[in-house]
């Protein structure tokens, strides 16, 4: 089978599950993995014959894809902020909307560091062991890190920051640590059930707290795609219908003690709960604002202590 024939066959099979454009995009991604050739190279060498091992891998990938398994889990790869991240069913697949959350944090962090550099000289101590940070650096804590895409991306963009990340799942932390090592970004990973306040003393003081917590009400399952429901971890997706803001309430209470004065919380939110999330933080003494994503949906909240 030639490279061209293989891709056409895969794309035809995927059209049963996806629209034409998505089927074509998935086919391109899979064929690049199988052949090691970019799209332009595959066009130039479309009559090249697949090696037996390549044909076997393509057959296995196709079998998995036709069960609605997301291509990111099939290939164990998801791109986020221009970097490849290893993913499996223990972690959520990173979304483009979360990249916007990262950019908002970076923008704020640059302003905060600049302001601090103008106000302070020397070093400042934070309450966690004997650790100290230079005046122009920051301490960032990511809550519910999953694949580690948020802290890894923040460390890449803010190399002087000291970055911590926590998750309840040992499997997720193993994936996150793998991604941090692959991207050569030193990050402190901590296991903690964040909804249990007894774990909070093990977490550091921070200048910035960031989180993309579970926020989808259980009732929304009826409107979600099969590939999400069947494969992505429900622990990282869903919250009770009668307590949809449970994680934001915990983050607000935690931030009262663990966020420095003038520090900021950045959270991704359910598009229908922007004002309620903003009001929650305001009721806890924060100054809050809602930010829309590239689709014009309420997607992020920033709360300043």
Secondary structure, DSSP 8 states (H G I E B T S, - for coil): -BHHHHHHHHHHHHTTTS-HHHHHHHHHHHHHHHH---HHHHHHTTT-B--HHHHHHHHHHHHHHTTT--HHHHHT-EEETTEEE---TTS----HHHHHHHHHHHHHHHHHHHHHHHH--SEEE-SSTT-EEETT--EEEEES-TTSHHHHHHHHH-TTSEEEEEES-HHHHHHHHHHHHHTT---EEEE--TTSGGGGGGS--EEEEEE----EEGGGGGGS-HHHHHHS-GGGTEE-GGGTTHHHHHHHHHHHHHEEEEEEEEEE--TT-HHHHHHHHHHTT-EEEEEE-TTS-EEEEEEE-
